[in-house]
Amino acid sequence: MLEKIDRELKAANAGVSVYQKRNRLYLQATLPPKPWLNTPKARAGKPYQQKISLGVYANPAGFRRAKAEASRLSAELAIGRFDWYEWQDDPTRRDERTTGDWVAALEKHYKQHEIEHESREPQIVNETWRTGYWAIYKKLPLDEPLSAEAMEAVVLSIEPHRRSRQRAVIAMRRLAEFAGIEIDLKGKSGHYSIYHAKPRELPDDETIEQIYHSIDHEGWKWFFGMLAAYGLRPGEAWRCDLDRFSEESPVLWVCSEKQLNGRRNYRTVLPFPARWWQDWRLWEGEPPQVEDTSNEAAKFFRRHDFGFNPYALRHRWAVRTFEMGLDPMLASKQMGHSARIHEQTYLYWMQEKTHLAAWEEVNREK
C-alpha cells in the first residue's frame, strides 16, 4: 500500500513522500528549517529534506490518513503557506504546558482520529475515552508539568495483575508518546488474566438465577439476563439489534464499536444455556434508558451488592461454554475477540477441564 501511495504522489508531482519506520508513518519532503532550531542548517535558512511524524500506525486507516496529509502538505508548499507550528509543537514551549494541557490535547487528537479515520461512532469514542483514558489520567497532578515519574507513580498505585493496571500502562504509554516523553513501563502491567481475577469467585448458575429473579427493575433485570445468557460486555447491551431478536430465533446480533466502510459491523451470539433465553423471555425486554451506560451499570451492581461485577457474568459465560462442550474457537468469535486472547484469558479453565477429562478416562471402569 505504501508503494501505491508513493506512485500516486509522484504522478501528481506532489513533492512529498510517505515514509515508514517500524510500524509508524511519516511524511518526507523538502521543508524550511524549524523556526525553534539553532543548528547550522537552521541558521542557513535553506529548505532541506525533513520528516514529519503523523502519529499513526502503518495500517489501512493510517495509510489513508498519510495520503490525505501528504496532499495537504503538498498544497501548502505549493502556495507558500506551510507553517511548522501547524504540523508540530515547539519543544521549547513544552515546559509551559501542564499535564492537564497535554491530556486535553490528546483527547482532541484521539477523538478526531477515532471518529474520522477509524469510523467509530462518537458516542462510543467518548465512552471509551472516559473509561479507558480519563479514568486513569485524572489521577495525575493535572496542574503540574507532565513527567514520566508522575505517570509511573499512577501505574504503580494500582494493584498488579489486574485489568485496571494493564489499562493504566496502555493509557500512560499513549500519553507519553503523544507528549514526546520517554517512559519505561516494561513489566509494570503484571500478568493479567482471568485467573488473577479470582476464578473461584465467579458466580455459579444457581446464584445467577436467584439474583435475576430478585431484580425488580425490568430494564436492569433484562440487562443482567442478557449478560448472563449471552456473555456480553456491559456496554454491548445497548448495541444489540433488538429488531432481529425474537421468539423464533435465539440469535442475537451485536454491533461492534467500529464500522466497516461506513456500515455497522455485527457479530452473532447464542445463549448458553438456551433455557435462560426461553425461560426469561429475553426477546421481550430492552435495556434501561441511561446516558452513561458503563458507569450506571457498575453503579447498579455495587448498589445491589451482588458480590461480583458485570464482567463476571461474561467470564462465567465463557467458562460455561467449555463445560457444555462448545469449541473455544466458536466461543471466541461469539465473544468478539481472537482465539489467542480467548485461550490466554481462559487457559485456567481449559487446562482444568482437559485434566479432569483425562482423569475420568483413566479411572473409567473398563
C-alpha positions in Angstrom: 0.0 0.0 0.0 2.9 2.3 0.7 4.3 1.9 -2.8 0.9 2.6 -4.3 0.6 5.8 -2.4 4.1 7.0 -3.3 3.4 6.2 -7.0 0.3 8.3 -6.9 2.1 11.2 -5.2 4.9 11.1 -7.7 2.4 11.0 -10.6 0.8 14.2 -9.1 4.3 15.8 -8.7 3.4 16.3 -5.1 7.0 16.7 -3.9 6.0 14.7 -0.8 6.5 11.0 0.0 5.3 8.7 2.8 8.0 7.1 4.9 7.5 4.1 7.2 9.7 3.5 10.2 8.9 0.3 12.0 5.1 0.4 12.3 4.7 4.2 12.2 4.2 6.6 9.3 5.9 9.9 8.4 5.8 12.4 5.7 9.1 13.3 3.9 9.7 16.5 1.9 12.0 19.4 1.3 10.9 21.8 4.1 12.1 25.1 5.5 14.1 24.9 8.8 12.1 24.6 12.0 12.0 28.1 13.5 12.9 27.0 17.0 16.1 25.2 16.0 19.5 26.8 16.3 21.6 24.3 14.3 23.9 25.3 11.4 21.3 24.0 8.9 18.6 26.0 10.5 20.7 29.2 10.6 21.5 28.8 6.9 17.8 29.3 6.3 17.6 27.0 3.3 15.0 24.2 2.9 16.2 20.7 3.2 14.8 17.1 3.4 12.9 16.6 6.7 10.3 14.2 8.1 7.0 15.0 9.9 5.7 12.4 12.3 2.0 11.7 11.7 1.5 9.7 14.9 -0.4 7.0 13.1 0.3 3.3 12.6 1.1 1.6 9.3 -2.4 0.1 8.9 -5.1 0.8 6.3 -6.5 3.7 8.3 -3.0 5.1 8.8 -2.2 4.9 5.1 -5.4 6.7 4.3 -4.5 9.4 6.8 -1.0 9.6 5.4 -2.1 10.1 1.9 -4.5 12.9 2.9 -1.9 14.6 4.9 0.6 14.3 2.1 -1.8 16.0 -0.3 -2.4 18.8 2.3 1.4 19.3 2.8 1.9 19.4 -1.0 -0.8 22.1 -1.4 0.6 24.2 1.4 4.1 24.1 0.0 2.8 24.9 -3.5 1.1 28.1 -2.4 3.7 29.1 0.2 1.6 28.7 3.3 3.5 26.0 5.1 3.8 26.7 8.8 5.8 24.4 11.1 3.6 25.3 14.0 0.6 23.8 12.2 2.4 20.5 11.9 4.5 20.1 15.0 4.7 21.6 18.5 7.5 23.8 19.5 9.5 21.7 22.0 11.0 24.9 23.6 7.4 25.6 24.9 7.0 22.1 26.3 7.6 23.1 29.9 4.9 25.7 29.8 2.3 23.0 29.3 0.7 21.4 32.3 -0.4 17.8 32.5 -4.0 18.9 32.0 -3.0 20.7 28.8 -1.4 17.5 27.4 -4.4 15.4 28.4 -6.8 17.9 26.7 -4.7 17.9 23.5 -4.6 14.1 23.5 -8.3 13.9 24.0 -8.9 16.1 21.0 -6.5 14.2 18.8 -7.8 10.8 20.0 -11.4 11.6 19.3 -10.8 13.1 15.9 -8.7 10.2 14.8 -11.1 7.5 16.1 -14.2 9.2 14.5 -12.7 10.4 11.2 -10.2 7.7 10.4 -11.3 4.6 12.3 -15.1 5.2 11.6 -16.1 4.7 15.2 -19.3 6.2 16.5 -18.9 9.4 18.5 -20.9 8.1 21.5 -18.7 5.0 21.7 -15.5 7.0 21.3 -16.5 9.4 24.1 -17.3 6.5 26.4 -14.0 4.7 25.6 -12.1 7.9 26.3 -13.9 8.4 29.6 -13.5 4.9 30.9 -10.2 3.8 29.3 -8.2 7.0 29.4 -9.7 9.8 31.5 -10.3 7.4 34.4 -6.5 7.0 34.5 -5.4 10.5 33.6 -7.5 12.2 36.3 -5.2 10.6 38.9 -2.3 12.7 37.6 -1.4 16.1 39.1 -3.1 18.0 36.3 -1.8 21.4 37.3 1.8 20.4 37.2 4.2 19.7 34.3 3.9 16.2 32.8 6.6 13.8 33.8 7.5 10.1 33.5 7.8 9.9 37.3 4.2 11.0 37.8 2.8 8.7 35.2 4.7 5.7 36.6 3.5 6.6 40.1 -0.1 6.3 39.0 0.5 2.9 37.4 2.3 1.6 40.5 -0.6 2.8 42.7 -2.9 0.2 41.1 -2.9 -3.4 42.3 -0.8 -5.5 40.0 -2.1 -8.4 37.9 -5.4 -6.5 37.4 -7.0 -5.4 34.2 -7.0 -1.8 35.6 -3.2 -1.9 35.9 -2.9 -3.2 32.4 -5.2 -0.4 31.1 -3.2 2.2 33.1 0.0 1.1 31.3 -1.6 1.4 27.9 -3.0 4.8 28.7 0.2 6.2 30.1 2.3 4.9 27.2 -0.1 6.6 24.8 0.1 9.9 26.7 3.9 9.7 26.9 4.3 9.0 23.2 2.0 11.9 22.4 3.9 14.3 24.6 7.3 13.1 23.4 8.3 11.8 26.9 10.4 8.7 27.3 8.9 6.3 29.8 9.8 2.7 30.6 6.8 0.7 31.8 8.1 -2.6 30.7 6.9 -5.3 33.1 4.8 -2.9 35.0 1.4 -4.2 33.9 1.9 -7.6 35.5 0.4 -10.7 34.1 -3.3 -10.1 34.0 -5.6 -12.9 33.1 -9.0 -14.1 34.4 -7.1 -16.4 36.7 -5.9 -13.4 38.6 -9.5 -12.3 38.8 -10.1 -14.9 41.5 -11.6 -17.7 39.4 -13.3 -19.4 42.4 -15.3 -16.2 43.0 -17.3 -16.4 39.7 -21.0 -16.8 40.4 -22.4 -20.3 39.8 -25.6 -20.6 37.7 -27.9 -21.2 40.6 -26.7 -17.9 42.1 -27.2 -16.1 38.8 -30.7 -17.4 38.5 -31.6 -16.3 42.1 -30.2 -12.8 41.5 -32.0 -12.5 38.2 -35.4 -13.3 39.8 -34.7 -10.8 42.7 -34.3 -7.8 40.4 -37.4 -5.6 40.4 -36.5 -3.0 37.7 -37.4 -4.5 34.3 -34.7 -2.8 32.3 -31.9 -3.8 34.7 -33.3 -7.3 35.0 -33.1 -7.7 31.2 -29.6 -6.2 31.2 -28.5 -8.8 33.9 -30.1 -11.6 32.0 -28.5 -10.7 28.7 -25.0 -10.5 30.2 -25.6 -13.9 31.8 -27.1 -15.7 28.9 -25.1 -14.1 26.0 -21.8 -13.2 27.7 -22.0 -9.6 26.5 -19.7 -6.8 27.6 -21.8 -4.4 29.7 -21.9 -1.6 27.0 -23.0 -4.1 24.3 -26.4 -4.5 25.9 -27.2 -1.1 24.4 -25.8 -2.1 20.9 -27.9 -5.1 20.2 -30.2 -5.2 17.2 -33.4 -6.0 19.0 -35.5 -5.7 15.8 -33.9 -9.1 14.7 -34.2 -10.6 18.2 -37.4 -12.6 18.6 -39.1 -15.7 20.0 -38.5 -17.5 16.7 -34.7 -17.3 16.9 -32.2 -17.1 19.8 -29.6 -15.5 17.6 -28.5 -12.1 18.9 -26.9 -9.5 16.6 -24.4 -7.3 18.5 -23.0 -4.2 16.9 -19.2 -3.7 17.0 -17.7 -0.4 18.2 -16.2 0.1 14.7 -17.8 0.5 11.3 -16.6 -1.1 8.1 -16.8 1.2 5.0 -19.3 3.4 6.8 -21.6 0.4 7.7 -22.3 -1.2 11.0 -20.4 -4.4 11.7 -22.2 -7.1 13.7 -21.3 -10.4 15.3 -23.8 -13.1 16.2 -24.1 -14.7 19.7 -26.1 -17.6 21.0 -27.4 -18.2 24.6 -25.6 -20.6 26.9 -27.7 -22.1 28.4 -30.6 -21.8 25.9 -33.2 -22.2 28.7 -32.4 -18.7 30.0 -33.3 -17.2 26.7 -36.6 -19.2 26.8 -37.5 -19.0 30.5 -36.7 -15.3 30.9 -38.2 -14.4 27.5 -35.3 -12.1 26.8 -36.6 -11.1 23.4 -39.4 -9.1 25.1 -37.1 -6.8 27.0 -34.8 -3.8 26.4 -32.0 -2.1 28.4 -32.7 0.7 30.9 -32.7 4.3 29.5 -29.4 5.8 30.8 -26.8 8.1 29.3 -23.6 6.9 31.0 -24.1 3.2 30.2 -20.9 1.7 31.7 -20.9 3.9 34.8 -24.5 3.3 35.5 -24.1 -0.5 35.0 -21.2 -0.6 37.5 -23.3 1.5 40.0 -26.2 -0.9 39.6 -24.1 -3.9 40.6 -22.5 -2.0 43.5 -25.8 -0.7 44.8 -27.3 -4.2 45.0 -24.0 -5.7 46.4 -24.1 -8.8 44.2 -20.6 -9.8 45.2 -19.2 -9.5 41.6 -19.0 -7.0 38.8 -20.8 -7.1 35.4 -17.8 -8.7 33.7 -18.1 -11.8 36.0 -21.2 -12.8 34.1 -19.3 -12.6 30.8 -16.4 -14.7 32.2 -18.9 -17.2 33.6 -20.5 -17.5 30.2 -17.1 -18.3 28.7 -16.4 -21.0 31.3 -19.9 -22.4 30.9 -19.3 -22.9 27.1 -16.3 -25.1 28.0 -18.4 -27.1 30.4 -21.1 -27.5 27.8 -18.6 -28.6 25.1 -18.6 -25.6 22.7 -15.5 -25.3 20.6 -13.3 -22.5 22.0 -12.8 -21.1 18.5 -16.6 -20.6 18.2 -16.8 -19.2 21.7 -14.1 -16.6 20.9 -16.0 -15.5 17.8 -19.2 -15.1 19.8 -17.4 -13.1 22.5 -15.8 -10.8 19.9 -12.2 -11.4 20.5 -9.4 -13.6 18.9 -8.8 -17.3 19.7 -5.4 -16.3 21.1 -6.9 -13.8 23.5 -9.6 -16.4 24.4 -7.0 -19.1 25.2 -4.8 -16.7 27.2 -7.8 -15.4 29.2 -9.5 -18.7 30.0 -6.5 -21.0 30.0 -7.0 -21.9 33.7 -10.4 -23.4 33.0 -9.3 -25.0 29.7 -6.5 -26.8 31.4 -8.7 -27.8 34.4 -11.3 -29.3 32.0 -8.7 -31.2 30.0 -7.0 -32.7 33.1 -10.4 -33.7 34.5 -11.5 -35.4 31.3 -8.2 -37.3 31.2 -8.6 -38.3 34.8 -12.1 -39.6 34.2 -10.9 -41.5 31.2 -8.2 -43.2 33.1 -10.4 -44.1 36.0 -13.4 -45.2 34.0 -14.3 -48.8 34.7 -13.4 -51.0 31.8 
